[in-house]
Amino acid sequence: MTTPTAKLTDAFNAAMTSLVEEFGESMPHQTCFAKGSTGRKKLKISRPLIFLHCGIFQSKQAVISDLKKKSMIPPTTLSSSVRKLWRQHWWHVKIKHWQPFAKCDDCVKYRAKLLTTSFQPAVEALRLDQAMHRLQISIGRRRYDIREKLSETFPDLFLHVSIDAMDNKKTNIPQARHFSHTKKTAGGEVLKTRIMGE
C-alpha cells in the first residue's frame, strides 16, 4: 500500500474539516482514544466523539465517493489511502448505524432517488437539489451556532436553551395534592415521550 502524499493529506483534512463543521454532531459525553508518541514517551490522545449523519452518509465509502465527486480529493485516489488518512487523523469521527434525529426525510429521499436513477441528466439534477438541501442545513446549523455563541458571550442579553434526548427518557406528570391523591400518583404518573423534530 502506498503512503498518502502530503497533497492528498492536506486536501482530505480540509474536506473533513468542512464536513465536520457542517454536518458533524459532537458527543461531548463520549470520548475516543488513540495512541500517540512524543519521542520515547507514549501518549494516549483523547477527543470528543463526532458522528456524521447517517441520513446523509450511510458509510465511510459514501463519504469518500462524495469527496471524489466534488473533486475535494482526486477522483483516482484509492479508497484504501483515504481510509488510512481517516484512521490517522480523523479516528474520532464515525458514522452511526442509527440516529433518530439524523434521519432527515429529504436526505433519505435524495439518497433513495440517486440509487434508483440511471438517466444521467436526472442524476445531475438530483445532485444539484441535494447540494442545495445540504447548503440549507449548513446555514441553519451556522445560525444555531451563532445564537449559542451570542448567549455565551453576552449572558445578560441572550438566553440559549437546548432540549435534547427526550426520545430515550421518561417524564413524570406533576401531581398536586388533592382528594384524588393516591400512592400510584404520589410521584407523578409516568408519561412515555418521544419528540421528533427537524
Backbone bond lengths (Angstrom), bond angles and torsions (degrees), N, CA, C in turn:
res aa  C-N    CA-C-N  psi(-1)  N-CA   C-N-CA  omega(-1)  CA-C   N-CA-C  phi
1 M - - - 1.460 - - 1.531 108.99 -
2 T 1.313 117.21 129.48 1.456 120.98 -179.45 1.525 111.00 -76.74
3 T 1.322 114.96 149.87 1.460 120.45 178.42 1.521 109.48 -77.91
4 P 1.333 117.84 132.00 1.473 119.76 178.61 1.523 111.00 -59.08
5 T 1.325 116.11 139.17 1.464 120.67 -179.27 1.527 110.36 -74.84
6 A 1.337 114.91 162.74 1.466 120.40 179.07 1.523 110.95 -62.95
7 K 1.353 116.24 -35.13 1.463 120.72 179.58 1.527 111.05 -64.94
8 L 1.344 116.30 -43.25 1.463 120.91 178.41 1.526 110.19 -66.59
9 T 1.332 116.65 -40.08 1.473 120.94 179.07 1.520 110.91 -59.86
10 D 1.338 116.30 -46.17 1.474 120.60 179.43 1.526 111.30 -63.20
11 A 1.339 116.25 -43.02 1.469 120.40 -178.99 1.529 110.75 -65.12
12 F 1.321 116.62 -43.67 1.469 120.76 -179.41 1.528 111.02 -66.41
13 N 1.327 117.50 -42.96 1.465 120.72 179.08 1.527 111.41 -62.72
14 A 1.331 117.13 -39.54 1.469 120.81 178.04 1.530 110.20 -65.66
15 A 1.335 116.29 -41.87 1.466 120.57 179.82 1.529 111.30 -65.20
16 M 1.326 117.29 -43.72 1.463 121.24 -179.44 1.525 111.18 -68.08
17 T 1.320 116.92 -36.29 1.471 120.36 176.72 1.523 109.79 -60.00
18 S 1.333 115.81 -44.39 1.464 120.80 179.05 1.532 111.00 -63.96
19 L 1.336 117.23 -44.50 1.467 121.25 -179.85 1.522 111.77 -62.23
20 V 1.322 116.46 -45.18 1.468 120.91 -178.09 1.526 110.79 -65.72
21 E 1.328 116.63 -40.39 1.465 120.22 179.53 1.530 111.35 -64.75
22 E 1.320 117.04 -37.39 1.458 120.80 -174.86 1.522 113.69 -89.57
23 F 1.328 117.79 -36.96 1.459 120.04 -172.30 1.532 114.31 -124.89
24 G 1.312 117.93 -1.78 1.462 120.23 -176.66 1.524 112.84 -78.01
25 E 1.325 115.54 141.33 1.470 122.25 175.12 1.521 107.57 -112.22
26 S 1.327 116.78 109.22 1.459 120.77 179.95 1.523 110.51 -76.46
27 M 1.339 116.11 136.62 1.457 122.76 177.29 1.527 107.99 -114.26
28 P 1.343 117.58 83.17 1.473 120.24 -173.52 1.518 114.06 -62.71
29 H 1.352 116.81 -21.83 1.473 119.62 -179.84 1.528 111.84 -85.34
30 Q 1.341 117.68 -4.54 1.461 121.51 177.58 1.519 108.99 -120.65
31 T 1.327 115.74 134.50 1.458 120.89 -175.23 1.517 111.21 -121.42
32 C 1.335 115.81 141.11 1.465 122.31 174.90 1.525 108.40 -106.53
33 F 1.314 116.21 146.29 1.454 121.14 -179.22 1.524 110.83 -123.04
34 A 1.328 115.82 145.31 1.461 122.00 174.99 1.517 108.24 -141.23
35 K 1.313 116.50 154.51 1.460 120.80 179.96 1.516 109.68 -92.60
36 G 1.325 115.62 138.55 1.454 121.96 177.22 1.515 109.23 -140.03
37 S 1.322 116.29 -178.66 1.466 119.36 179.62 1.518 110.27 -153.46
38 T 1.335 114.59 147.85 1.458 122.18 173.04 1.518 106.63 -125.79
39 G 1.327 115.86 98.96 1.461 119.05 -173.90 1.525 109.56 67.38
40 R 1.332 116.87 -121.53 1.465 121.29 179.44 1.521 112.52 -89.64
41 K 1.334 115.73 -13.83 1.460 120.22 -176.31 1.532 110.45 -85.22
42 K 1.351 115.42 125.81 1.452 120.41 177.79 1.521 110.37 -89.37
43 L 1.318 115.50 138.42 1.467 121.23 -177.34 1.519 110.48 -118.93
44 K 1.324 115.11 153.51 1.454 121.35 172.43 1.523 106.62 -113.14
45 I 1.329 116.54 106.69 1.461 121.85 -175.39 1.520 109.26 -89.41
46 S 1.322 116.12 136.15 1.471 120.21 178.38 1.525 110.20 -123.41
47 R 1.320 115.20 144.09 1.471 122.79 176.55 1.521 108.20 -143.76
48 P 1.344 117.36 150.48 1.474 118.96 174.57 1.527 110.35 -64.38
49 L 1.314 115.93 141.51 1.455 121.50 178.05 1.528 109.97 -67.80
50 I 1.331 116.40 137.77 1.463 122.07 177.69 1.521 108.64 -127.16
51 F 1.337 115.76 131.91 1.461 121.20 176.73 1.520 109.91 -106.98
52 L 1.326 116.72 135.96 1.454 121.59 166.85 1.522 107.07 -90.16
53 H 1.313 117.77 143.68 1.455 121.77 -174.49 1.521 112.08 -62.44
54 C 1.328 115.72 124.92 1.465 119.51 178.51 1.526 111.10 -73.38
55 G 1.331 117.69 -16.02 1.455 120.02 175.03 1.521 111.86 -72.26
56 I 1.336 116.64 -22.36 1.458 121.81 179.73 1.524 110.53 -100.91
57 F 1.329 116.20 -46.19 1.462 121.57 -179.99 1.530 108.46 -123.51
58 Q 1.327 117.00 112.42 1.453 119.77 -176.25 1.528 113.20 -82.18
59 S 1.343 117.37 -12.46 1.463 121.01 -179.27 1.523 109.66 -161.28
60 K 1.335 116.13 169.73 1.460 120.21 175.59 1.529 110.32 -63.10
61 Q 1.320 116.05 -37.32 1.458 119.80 179.43 1.523 111.15 -62.10
62 A 1.340 116.60 -35.53 1.466 120.36 177.52 1.529 110.40 -64.79
63 V 1.331 116.90 -37.92 1.471 121.10 176.79 1.519 109.88 -64.17
64 I 1.336 115.86 -47.02 1.466 120.94 -178.78 1.532 110.50 -61.24
65 S 1.338 116.36 -44.61 1.470 120.25 178.99 1.520 111.23 -62.07
66 D 1.336 116.45 -39.70 1.465 121.00 179.83 1.527 110.66 -64.96
67 L 1.335 116.84 -41.78 1.465 120.75 179.37 1.524 110.81 -64.35
68 K 1.334 116.58 -36.34 1.461 120.14 178.75 1.528 111.08 -69.39
69 K 1.337 116.68 -43.61 1.466 120.75 -179.46 1.520 111.92 -62.33
70 K 1.336 115.69 -33.62 1.467 119.81 -179.93 1.527 111.98 -89.13
71 S 1.355 116.39 3.96 1.473 122.74 -179.89 1.521 112.67 59.32
72 M 1.326 116.67 27.68 1.471 120.37 175.32 1.526 109.83 -77.12
73 I 1.333 115.79 -24.92 1.460 122.37 168.10 1.533 105.95 -132.61
74 P 1.339 118.51 155.04 1.473 119.73 -177.55 1.533 111.81 -57.91
75 P 1.338 117.79 133.59 1.472 121.71 -177.98 1.529 114.04 -58.83
76 T 1.337 117.30 -23.72 1.475 120.53 -178.18 1.527 112.77 -88.11
77 T 1.333 117.16 0.77 1.467 120.90 -178.00 1.526 111.03 -63.59
78 L 1.317 116.73 134.37 1.463 121.22 176.92 1.528 110.23 -68.58
79 S 1.325 116.55 137.50 1.474 120.57 178.50 1.517 110.96 -60.81
80 S 1.327 116.81 -33.77 1.472 120.36 -179.79 1.531 111.39 -63.13
81 S 1.342 116.64 -35.70 1.474 120.59 178.15 1.527 110.85 -67.42
82 V 1.344 116.10 -40.48 1.464 120.58 179.90 1.533 110.06 -68.11
83 R 1.335 116.20 -41.73 1.464 119.96 179.06 1.538 111.17 -62.78
84 K 1.335 116.10 -35.56 1.469 120.57 177.42 1.521 110.41 -63.56
85 L 1.342 116.39 -43.15 1.463 120.58 177.47 1.530 110.94 -64.59
86 W 1.341 116.49 -38.36 1.474 121.41 178.53 1.529 109.51 -60.59
87 R 1.338 116.13 -44.92 1.479 119.97 179.94 1.522 111.29 -65.85
88 Q 1.320 118.16 -34.51 1.459 121.81 -176.58 1.529 113.02 -77.61
89 H 1.337 116.53 -42.03 1.463 120.23 -170.65 1.532 115.16 -112.41
90 W 1.330 117.17 -26.23 1.464 120.41 -173.29 1.529 111.65 -126.49
91 W 1.320 116.30 37.18 1.467 122.03 -177.24 1.527 113.00 -64.21
92 H 1.317 117.37 -17.20 1.474 120.94 -179.54 1.527 112.55 -90.71
93 V 1.341 116.80 -1.74 1.468 121.36 179.35 1.529 108.51 -102.34
94 K 1.323 115.82 120.16 1.460 120.73 -176.10 1.528 110.16 -130.30
95 I 1.328 115.12 168.26 1.463 121.05 175.80 1.520 107.26 -118.67
96 K 1.314 115.70 115.93 1.454 120.35 -178.18 1.526 109.88 -79.06
97 H 1.340 115.44 144.38 1.466 119.37 -179.13 1.523 111.86 -67.90
98 W 1.330 117.06 -30.97 1.467 119.95 -178.13 1.509 110.18 -145.97
99 Q 1.320 117.77 124.37 1.448 123.88 174.84 1.522 107.84 -136.77
100 P 1.330 119.01 111.55 1.467 120.69 -177.25 1.522 113.51 -54.91
101 F 1.333 117.10 -40.86 1.459 120.21 -175.59 1.523 112.45 -87.14
102 A 1.343 117.63 -3.30 1.460 119.97 -177.65 1.517 112.32 -96.86
103 K 1.334 117.46 -10.74 1.452 120.96 -176.33 1.526 110.82 -86.27
104 C 1.304 116.31 81.84 1.459 121.19 176.47 1.529 108.44 -72.72
105 D 1.323 117.37 131.16 1.467 121.57 -178.21 1.530 111.47 -58.66
106 D 1.328 116.58 -40.88 1.463 119.99 -178.87 1.528 111.56 -67.19
107 C 1.351 116.58 -40.62 1.468 120.54 179.34 1.525 110.64 -62.46
108 V 1.328 116.28 -43.37 1.464 121.19 178.59 1.527 110.18 -64.84
109 K 1.337 116.81 -39.53 1.469 121.59 179.85 1.529 110.70 -62.74
110 Y 1.344 116.66 -46.39 1.461 119.80 -179.96 1.524 111.12 -63.74
111 R 1.325 116.34 -42.11 1.453 120.29 -179.59 1.529 110.90 -61.85
112 A 1.337 116.38 -44.94 1.465 121.17 -179.77 1.530 111.04 -62.73
113 K 1.336 117.09 -43.19 1.468 120.67 -179.47 1.523 111.43 -66.27
114 L 1.352 117.14 -38.40 1.461 120.11 179.30 1.527 111.56 -66.55
115 L 1.335 115.75 -33.34 1.470 119.73 179.51 1.526 112.05 -71.94
116 T 1.325 116.80 -24.61 1.474 120.19 -174.84 1.527 113.43 -109.12
117 T 1.330 117.52 3.01 1.469 120.75 -178.34 1.522 109.81 -108.45
118 S 1.329 116.59 129.90 1.467 120.93 -179.93 1.530 112.26 -113.65
119 F 1.339 116.88 -20.05 1.466 120.89 -179.92 1.527 109.36 -68.79
120 Q 1.339 116.79 113.66 1.467 121.72 -168.62 1.533 114.57 -57.20
121 P 1.356 119.88 -45.64 1.477 118.29 177.62 1.532 112.95 -59.38
122 A 1.337 116.50 -36.24 1.465 120.29 178.29 1.527 110.37 -68.19
123 V 1.333 115.88 -37.50 1.471 120.41 177.66 1.518 110.32 -62.86
124 E 1.332 116.18 -44.67 1.470 120.57 179.82 1.528 110.97 -62.56
125 A 1.332 117.17 -40.10 1.467 121.29 178.79 1.533 110.33 -65.26
126 L 1.341 116.25 -39.92 1.467 120.62 177.94 1.520 110.86 -64.39
127 R 1.338 115.92 -42.00 1.470 119.66 -179.90 1.535 110.80 -64.04
128 L 1.327 116.64 -36.60 1.460 120.66 177.93 1.530 110.39 -65.52
129 D 1.339 116.40 -45.16 1.472 120.26 177.28 1.522 111.08 -62.90
130 Q 1.337 116.12 -39.97 1.464 120.75 178.99 1.535 110.60 -63.52
131 A 1.336 116.17 -41.64 1.469 120.43 179.13 1.529 111.12 -64.27
132 M 1.346 117.19 -39.82 1.460 121.08 177.73 1.530 111.08 -64.47
133 H 1.329 115.63 -39.45 1.463 120.26 178.44 1.530 110.67 -64.23
134 R 1.332 116.26 -44.39 1.475 120.17 178.70 1.525 110.93 -62.87
135 L 1.336 116.15 -37.77 1.463 120.33 177.79 1.521 110.28 -62.78
136 Q 1.333 116.43 -40.51 1.467 121.13 178.07 1.533 110.56 -62.61
137 I 1.330 116.52 -43.08 1.470 120.93 177.45 1.523 110.08 -61.42
138 S 1.336 115.14 -43.82 1.463 120.88 -178.99 1.528 111.29 -61.03
139 I 1.334 117.39 -44.08 1.472 121.61 179.00 1.523 110.25 -62.43
140 G 1.344 116.44 -42.34 1.465 120.42 178.51 1.515 112.34 -61.18
141 R 1.340 116.21 -41.80 1.470 120.25 179.18 1.527 111.25 -65.98
142 R 1.326 115.74 -39.82 1.472 119.01 179.60 1.525 111.30 -65.64
143 R 1.325 116.55 -40.04 1.475 120.66 177.10 1.533 110.00 -61.56
144 Y 1.335 115.59 -41.61 1.466 120.59 178.40 1.531 110.36 -61.73
145 D 1.348 116.30 -45.03 1.470 120.77 179.71 1.526 111.24 -62.27
146 I 1.337 116.95 -39.50 1.464 120.99 179.41 1.528 110.36 -62.10
147 R 1.346 116.73 -44.48 1.468 120.60 178.83 1.520 111.35 -62.47
148 E 1.338 115.27 -40.21 1.470 119.65 178.87 1.523 110.73 -63.28
149 K 1.331 116.33 -44.20 1.469 120.65 179.90 1.532 111.62 -66.04
150 L 1.340 117.26 -36.44 1.465 120.59 177.16 1.534 110.68 -60.56
151 S 1.336 116.40 -42.90 1.468 119.70 -179.39 1.522 111.56 -67.84
152 E 1.346 116.67 -31.45 1.470 120.04 178.27 1.530 110.83 -74.12
153 T 1.337 115.72 -38.35 1.467 120.35 -177.36 1.527 112.11 -78.31
154 F 1.352 116.19 -38.18 1.466 120.96 -178.66 1.530 110.46 -125.13
155 P 1.331 117.69 70.80 1.477 120.56 -175.58 1.530 114.23 -62.56
156 D 1.329 117.52 -23.48 1.466 119.82 179.68 1.532 112.35 -79.47
157 L 1.324 116.53 -15.82 1.462 120.38 -177.10 1.529 113.54 -107.03
158 F 1.348 117.05 -29.20 1.460 120.22 -174.67 1.522 111.05 -128.63
159 L 1.320 115.01 139.66 1.461 121.64 174.43 1.521 108.30 -115.38
160 H 1.322 116.48 126.41 1.464 121.54 179.49 1.525 108.38 -118.80
161 V 1.332 116.62 121.29 1.462 121.17 -178.39 1.522 109.07 -123.28
162 S 1.337 117.23 129.64 1.463 121.98 174.85 1.520 108.26 -119.94
163 I 1.319 116.15 125.93 1.460 121.06 177.38 1.523 106.81 -111.80
164 D 1.338 115.38 120.44 1.456 118.83 -172.58 1.524 110.28 -139.26
165 A 1.317 116.53 170.08 1.473 125.33 174.18 1.519 113.59 65.98
166 M 1.320 118.14 19.88 1.463 120.21 -179.86 1.521 112.10 -72.63
167 D 1.331 117.34 -16.66 1.461 117.85 -178.00 1.526 112.40 -73.64
168 N 1.324 116.95 -19.16 1.466 119.74 -177.16 1.530 113.19 -113.86
169 K 1.287 118.24 7.06 1.465 121.53 -175.59 1.514 111.56 -113.25
170 K 1.314 115.38 165.22 1.457 121.49 175.61 1.514 108.33 -117.34
171 T 1.308 116.02 141.93 1.453 122.05 -176.96 1.524 109.45 -121.97
172 N 1.320 115.86 143.92 1.466 120.47 177.58 1.519 110.62 -99.75
173 I 1.333 115.64 138.77 1.457 119.89 174.52 1.527 107.52 -80.46
174 P 1.330 119.07 125.43 1.478 120.06 178.97 1.527 111.07 -60.99
175 Q 1.306 115.99 142.35 1.469 121.42 178.71 1.530 109.56 -123.70
176 A 1.329 116.62 128.15 1.472 120.73 175.66 1.531 108.77 -88.07
177 R 1.325 116.97 149.70 1.470 120.03 178.98 1.524 109.62 -73.62
178 H 1.333 115.84 122.08 1.462 120.41 176.07 1.527 106.92 -155.09
179 F 1.292 118.24 -168.54 1.467 121.13 -173.91 1.535 113.09 -65.60
180 S 1.320 117.85 -21.14 1.466 119.90 -179.31 1.533 112.52 -90.75
181 H 1.345 117.44 6.24 1.457 121.44 -178.02 1.523 110.48 -65.81
182 T 1.342 116.41 125.86 1.469 120.81 178.45 1.519 109.00 -132.40
183 K 1.331 115.74 172.93 1.471 120.05 177.99 1.526 110.92 -62.36
184 K 1.332 114.43 -35.40 1.456 119.08 -177.98 1.529 112.06 -62.43
185 T 1.307 116.65 -37.51 1.471 120.56 -176.30 1.523 112.74 -103.35
186 A 1.335 116.94 12.72 1.470 120.03 -176.36 1.525 112.43 -60.59
187 G 1.312 116.77 -39.59 1.464 119.18 -179.18 1.515 112.69 -99.24
188 G 1.294 116.49 5.87 1.470 120.44 -176.37 1.511 109.84 98.23
189 E 1.303 116.83 140.44 1.461 120.48 179.06 1.526 109.69 -74.46
190 V 1.314 115.38 137.48 1.460 119.95 -179.30 1.521 109.76 -73.11
191 L 1.326 114.75 127.86 1.457 121.06 179.33 1.525 108.30 -118.18
192 K 1.316 117.93 116.06 1.460 120.95 177.02 1.521 109.04 -76.17
193 T 1.306 116.25 126.99 1.460 120.68 -177.56 1.518 111.28 -121.70
194 R 1.290 115.43 147.07 1.478 120.80 173.89 1.514 107.08 -147.03
195 I 1.318 115.90 104.10 1.458 121.33 -176.70 1.526 109.08 -104.55
196 M 1.296 116.46 122.67 1.460 121.17 178.06 1.524 108.41 -118.28
197 G 1.305 116.81 142.67 1.459 118.87 -178.64 1.515 111.53 -159.18
198 E 1.325 114.79 173.41 1.462 120.75 177.43 1.512 109.37 -115.25
